[in-house]
Amino acid sequence: MDRQQIEELIGRTALNDRAAFDALYDATSAKLFGTCLRVLNNRAAAEDAMQDSFVKIWQNAGRYQANGLSPMTWLITIARNTAIDRLRATRGGHQDIDTPGLELAASGPTPEQSAVAASEAQRLVGCLDQLAEDRGAAVRGAYIEGATYADLAERFSVPLNTMRTWLRRGLMALRECMSQ
């Protein structure tokens, strides 16, 4: 499914079109599940985070703005942030708060979707490996492990603003690499 089709599905989801939401789920759930799984490293927790992500997507689809960037970036950001929030909550000893009455059927990824997600993951790892070793480790720490900028600045013994620059430039390099 191309960018325009996904943007259309998000737009229709914003209008509470359940069929569009189902199609959006089918088209993107494998990739979003992979994002959650990489952050949480636990299948059950990743499934829960993905479900929470789709609840957020349903609730916030009206906030999406087509700006020429990939709509998958918006969806993946929601999934990654949801997974990071769950990771931080479990590290801090907090319990997840369930929202009663909100249930989504998780059909799971198809074999084709799993293969596509695995291929994209391989491309991403290849792009991460092209970054300088410390920059790649910082990007992995922030966006896969869920470490804060302050934690990473301390870990790499650099000022906080330097870490922000590393991460921003690292993401720009990844975007360029992934677009090739």
N, C-alpha and C positions, 0 to 999 in steps of 0.2 A: 504494500500500500504506500502510495507516495505522500509527500508532504501536504499537498493540497487536499487530498482525501481525508487525511487525519485532521487537518484544520476544519474541514467541513463537519466531520463527526463531532469535534469539540464544540463547534458552534451550535449544532443541533442538540447536543447534550445540554448546553446552556439553556435551551428552550424546553428542557425536561423531556426530551425524546428518548424513551427507553430503548427503542430499537437501535438508535444511533449509539447509545451508551454501550449496548451489548456488542455492537460491531467494533467500537473503539476498544473495548475489553479484549475481544478476540484478536484484534490486530496488534495490540501492544502489551498484553499481559506477560508474554514470555520474556520480553526485554526488561520490563519493570520488575518481574520476579527475579531475574538475574541480578539486577541492581541491588535489590533488597538482600538477596542471598550473599552477595559479595560483602556487603556491609555487616550483616548479622552472623554469617557463617553458621546458620542453623535453619534448616528447612522449615520447621514449624513456625519459628519466629518470622522468617521471611514471608511465609504465606499470610500470616496475620498482618504484617506491615504492608504487604501488597494490597490486601483487602482494605485496610485503613486508607491507603493511597487512593484507591478508586472511590472511596467515600468522599475524600477530599476533592478529587477530580469532579465528581458529580456536583458537589456543593459549590465549587469555585470555577466551573467551566465558563461562567459569564465574565470572569476576570481575565481570561486568556485574550491576548491581543496578537493578531497575526502581524509580525513585524519583519518578515523576511527570513527570520531564523527558523530552525527546525522546530516544529511543535513537539517532537520527541524530546528536545532539550527541556521544555517546560514540564512534560510528563515525568521524565527521569529525575528532574530536580525535586518534584513532589515526592516521588518514591524514595529517593536517596535521603531527603530530609526527614521523612517519616521513619525510615529505618534507623537513621542516626539518632533521632529522638528516642526511639525504643531502646537503642543500645545505651544511650546515656541514662535513661530511666532505670535500666537493669543494673548498670554500674553504680548508680546512686541509691539503689535499694528501693526505688519507687515502684509501685504497682501500676500496671496499665489500667486506664479507665476505659471500660467498655461502654459503648453507646448502645443502649437497649433499643431493639426494634430495627436496627440497621443490619441487614444481612444480605450478602451478595453470594450467589452461587459461584464457586471457583471450579471452572471446568478444567483448568490446568492447560499448560501449553501443549500444542500438538507436536508430533515429532519434527515437522517442518519448522515450526516456530523455535523449537529447541535447537535445531541445527543452525538456524539463522542467528540466534542469540549466542551460540557457541562461537560462530564465525566472527561476529562483531566483538566478542570478548577477546578473541585471539588478536584481532586487529588492534584493539585498544592496548593490550599488553605489549604488542610490538611497538606501538607509538610511545608508550610509557618507557620502554627500554631505550628509545632513542634520546630521551632526556638525559642530562647530566645525572650521575648517580644520586647526588644529594637532592637534586630537584625532583627526580622521579620518586625518591623515597618520601619526600615531603608531600607530593601530590597524593601518593598512595595513603599516607597517614591521614591527610585531611578528608579525602573523598571516598576512601574505601574503609579505613578503620574508624573514621569519625572523630579524630583528634582535633582539638581546637587549635586556632592559630597560635595562641599563647603557649600551649603544650609543645607544639612543633618548634616554635622559636627557642624555647628552652632546650629541647632535645638536640637541636642543631647548633646551639650557642650563637644565635644571630638575633639582632633586634627584631621586634615584632613587625615593623614596617618592611624590613627586608624579607621576612617570611611571606608577608602579603604580596610583595612584588614577585617572589619566586613562584607562588601559587598562581598569580594572575598570568604571568608569562608562560608558566607550565601549561595552563589551560588553553592559552592562545596557541601554543605549539601543538597541543593535542588536537584542537579543533582543526588546525591546518592539516595535520597528518591524517586525521580521520576523513577529511573531505577529499583526499586524493584517491 
